Each structure stands twice: as C-alpha cells, then as structure tokens.
Amino acid sequence: MFTGIVESIGRIAGIERRGGDHRLRVAAQDGYLHRLHEGDSVAVSGICLTAMRPDDDGFFADVSVETLLLTTAGDWQPGTPVNLERAVTPDKPLGGHLVSGHVDGRARLLERSADARSWRLRFEAPAGLARYIARKGSVTLDGVSLTVNEVEGACFGVNIVPHTCGHTTLGGLQPQQAVNLEVDLLARYLERLLAARDTEDT
C-alpha cells in the first residue's frame, strides 16, 4: 500500500525483454533506496513492482504482459524518468490517500494551462473508468495523489502546485502524453458493495 506522495524521481536504467515481458532496472538517486530489501514493494510511476537484487543505486523488477499493455511501462525506454514511492510502514504518515499501486488504465493529457504559479491539467480517462472519478474526489496519476477539480464526461481536471511540478514527473508532462491512472479505492469498493446488494434484492 502507498500514499501517492512521491518521494524521489528515478529513471529506467535498463530494459531486458524476456519472452514477451520485461525485466527492468530502476535506478534511484541520493541513496533513496538504502536498506531496500529483496521482495519489498516500490511504486514506480504508480505501478507496484517487487524489488529484486536491490542495492543502494536501484533494483531489478519483472513486469508482466498485462502490466505492459495496461500501463505506460510498455512505452518506457532507458533514461525515462519515473516517480518513486516506497510502501507504507507503520511510522509513515498517510499524507495523500490510500493507493494500491494496481493501475486501472491510462489517461491522456489533453491540455495544460498556467494558473498563477500552478498548472491546470485536463485529462481524458478511458470510458470504463470515468464513472469512478468525481469532483473533489481522489485520483492517482503516475503515482501522484491528486484532488479532482472538475469532471465532464470522461474528462477531468487537476491542479499541480509548484512543489509537485518540481518534485514529480508531472511537471514535464505535455499534451497527448499518457499517464498511469488509478481510481479511488473507495469508489471501487462502493460499486462492488452496491452490486452485491442489488443481487441479493433480486
């Protein structure tokens, strides 16, 4: 489990294609991954990956075919910057919202516009995921916990403050680029509970 508060920007240091899926080398900076252990979870631009052969400079991770198809991981190249967050521990404050690291799909940036010192970003979500996005609700984009400002059909907008611009990859995002989208867990569970209730009532 994660919080959606990005702690460091890393990069994809290498990609090895293995029988249809990928093994990645994820590199970090400033000793961010110090004391990372084999099997620990790390959110890499919102994708929960299991660390293999970790050291102070990075780790390896296997990425399945489904993840490559569903997320932006299939587009990554050596040198691609990625947002990093280590899994929640009991002493870590929950600064964003509960994030699973299980990406639901890809959202596409439609436009960005300056708003004082911040940026307003407008995205289009896949049609099947739009119903989970609500005004003033939460979404996770490339691992960043954000509040939804407005929703219109499958499109939604968020505001990126200067700190987020400078400390995540969202600051360099350009129109037509895709990001990893994880909708709010509560919306998912609420839909499931309501569906189960409707089934029981029939």
C-alpha positions as CSV (number, residue, x, y, z in Angstrom):
1,M,0.0,0.0,0.0
2,F,1.1,3.5,-0.8
3,T,0.1,7.1,-0.1
4,G,0.5,8.8,-3.5
5,I,3.2,11.1,-2.1
6,V,6.2,10.8,-4.4
7,E,9.4,10.7,-2.5
8,S,12.0,10.7,-5.3
9,I,12.4,10.7,-9.1
10,G,14.4,7.8,-10.5
11,R,14.9,6.6,-14.0
12,I,14.7,3.4,-16.1
13,A,18.3,2.3,-16.3
14,G,17.8,-0.8,-18.5
15,I,15.2,-3.0,-20.1
16,E,15.6,-6.7,-20.8
17,R,13.0,-8.3,-23.0
18,R,12.2,-11.8,-21.8
19,G,9.8,-14.0,-23.7
20,G,7.2,-11.2,-24.2
21,D,7.5,-9.5,-20.9
22,H,10.2,-7.2,-19.4
23,R,12.8,-7.1,-16.7
24,L,13.6,-3.6,-15.7
25,R,16.5,-2.0,-13.9
26,V,15.2,1.0,-11.9
27,A,17.8,3.5,-10.7
28,A,17.4,5.9,-7.8
29,Q,19.3,8.9,-6.6
30,D,20.7,10.3,-3.3
31,G,20.6,6.8,-1.7
32,Y,16.8,6.8,-1.7
33,L,16.7,3.0,-1.9
34,H,19.1,2.5,1.0
35,R,18.0,-0.6,3.0
36,L,15.5,-1.7,0.4
37,H,15.2,-5.5,0.8
38,E,14.6,-8.3,-1.7
39,G,10.8,-8.6,-2.2
40,D,9.9,-5.1,-1.0
41,S,7.3,-3.2,-3.0
42,V,8.1,0.1,-4.7
43,A,5.6,2.2,-6.7
44,V,7.2,3.2,-10.0
45,S,5.1,5.9,-11.6
46,G,2.2,4.4,-9.8
47,I,2.9,0.7,-10.7
48,C,3.6,-1.6,-7.7
49,L,6.7,-3.5,-8.5
50,T,8.6,-6.1,-6.5
51,A,12.3,-5.3,-5.9
52,M,14.8,-8.0,-6.9
53,R,18.6,-7.8,-6.2
54,P,18.3,-4.3,-4.6
55,D,21.3,-2.2,-3.8
56,D,21.8,1.5,-2.9
57,D,21.6,2.6,-6.6
58,G,18.4,0.7,-7.7
59,F,16.8,-2.7,-8.2
60,F,15.5,-5.1,-10.8
61,A,11.8,-5.8,-11.4
62,D,9.8,-8.1,-13.6
63,V,6.9,-6.5,-15.5
64,S,4.1,-8.8,-16.8
65,V,2.5,-8.7,-20.2
66,E,-0.7,-7.4,-18.7
67,T,1.1,-4.5,-17.0
68,L,2.9,-3.7,-20.2
69,L,-0.4,-3.5,-22.0
70,L,-2.4,-1.7,-19.3
71,T,0.1,0.9,-18.2
72,T,2.8,3.2,-19.7
73,A,5.5,0.7,-18.8
74,G,5.4,-0.6,-22.3
75,D,6.5,2.8,-23.6
76,W,9.4,3.2,-21.2
77,Q,12.9,3.4,-22.6
78,P,16.3,3.6,-20.8
79,G,16.5,7.0,-19.4
80,T,12.8,7.5,-18.9
81,P,12.2,9.4,-15.6
82,V,9.8,7.7,-13.1
83,N,8.2,8.7,-9.8
84,L,9.2,6.5,-6.8
85,E,7.5,5.8,-3.5
86,R,8.3,3.0,-1.1
87,A,5.5,1.1,0.6
88,V,3.8,2.4,3.6
89,T,5.2,1.4,7.0
90,P,3.5,1.9,10.4
91,D,5.6,5.0,11.2
92,K,4.9,6.7,7.8
93,P,2.3,9.4,7.7
94,L,-0.6,9.0,5.3
95,G,-0.2,12.3,3.5
96,G,-2.2,11.6,0.3
97,H,-4.8,8.8,0.1
98,L,-4.8,5.0,0.1
99,V,-3.1,3.9,-3.2
100,S,-2.7,0.2,-4.1
101,G,-0.3,0.6,-7.0
102,H,-2.6,-1.5,-9.2
103,V,-3.1,0.7,-12.2
104,D,-6.5,0.7,-13.7
105,G,-5.6,2.2,-17.1
106,R,-4.0,5.0,-19.0
107,A,-5.3,8.6,-19.0
108,R,-4.2,11.1,-21.7
109,L,-3.3,14.7,-21.1
110,L,-5.5,16.9,-23.3
111,E,-4.2,20.4,-22.3
112,R,-2.2,22.2,-19.7
113,S,-2.6,25.9,-18.8
114,A,-0.9,28.2,-16.3
115,D,-2.9,29.2,-13.2
116,A,-0.8,31.7,-11.2
117,R,2.2,29.6,-10.1
118,S,0.4,26.3,-10.6
119,W,-0.7,24.4,-13.7
120,R,-4.1,23.1,-14.5
121,L,-4.0,19.8,-16.3
122,R,-7.0,18.3,-18.2
123,F,-7.1,14.6,-18.9
124,E,-9.3,12.1,-20.7
125,A,-9.9,8.8,-18.9
126,P,-10.9,5.5,-20.5
127,A,-14.6,5.4,-20.8
128,G,-14.9,2.4,-18.5
129,L,-13.1,4.2,-15.7
130,A,-14.7,7.7,-15.9
131,R,-17.6,6.7,-13.6
132,Y,-15.1,6.3,-10.7
133,I,-13.8,9.9,-11.0
134,A,-15.8,12.5,-9.0
135,R,-15.3,16.2,-8.4
136,K,-13.3,16.7,-5.2
137,G,-12.5,13.0,-5.1
138,S,-9.0,11.5,-5.4
139,V,-7.1,10.0,-8.3
140,T,-3.6,8.8,-8.7
141,L,-1.7,9.8,-11.8
142,D,1.8,8.3,-12.3
143,G,1.8,7.6,-8.6
144,V,0.9,11.1,-7.5
145,S,-2.2,11.6,-5.3
146,L,-4.3,14.4,-6.6
147,T,-7.7,16.0,-6.0
148,V,-10.1,16.2,-8.9
149,N,-11.2,19.8,-9.6
150,E,-13.8,19.2,-12.3
151,V,-15.4,16.4,-14.3
152,E,-17.1,16.5,-17.6
153,G,-17.9,13.1,-19.2
154,A,-14.7,11.2,-19.5
155,C,-12.6,14.3,-19.0
156,F,-11.3,15.6,-15.6
157,G,-9.0,18.3,-14.4
158,V,-6.4,18.6,-11.6
159,N,-4.2,21.4,-10.3
160,I,-0.5,20.9,-10.0
161,V,1.1,23.1,-7.3
162,P,4.8,24.3,-7.7
163,H,6.1,21.6,-5.3
164,T,4.5,18.8,-7.3
165,C,5.8,20.3,-10.6
166,G,9.3,20.3,-9.2
167,H,9.4,17.0,-7.4
168,T,7.5,14.7,-9.8
169,T,7.5,13.9,-13.4
170,L,4.1,15.6,-13.9
171,G,5.9,19.0,-14.2
172,G,7.3,17.9,-17.6
173,L,4.1,16.3,-18.9
174,Q,3.0,17.5,-22.4
175,P,-0.4,17.2,-24.2
176,Q,-1.1,13.8,-25.7
177,Q,1.2,12.0,-23.3
178,A,-0.3,9.2,-21.3
179,V,-0.1,8.6,-17.5
180,N,-0.9,5.7,-15.3
181,L,-4.4,6.2,-13.7
182,E,-5.5,4.5,-10.5
183,V,-9.0,5.5,-9.5
184,D,-10.1,5.8,-5.8
185,L,-10.2,2.5,-4.0
186,L,-13.4,3.6,-2.1
187,A,-15.2,4.1,-5.4
188,R,-14.3,0.6,-6.5
189,Y,-15.4,-1.0,-3.2
190,L,-18.6,1.1,-3.1
191,E,-19.6,-0.1,-6.6
192,R,-18.9,-3.7,-5.6
193,L,-21.0,-3.4,-2.4
194,L,-23.9,-1.9,-4.3
195,A,-23.8,-4.5,-7.0
196,A,-23.8,-7.3,-4.3
197,R,-26.8,-5.6,-2.6
198,D,-28.7,-5.4,-5.8
199,T,-28.1,-9.1,-6.5
200,E,-29.3,-10.0,-3.0
201,D,-32.5,-8.0,-3.5
202,T,-33.5,-9.7,-6.7
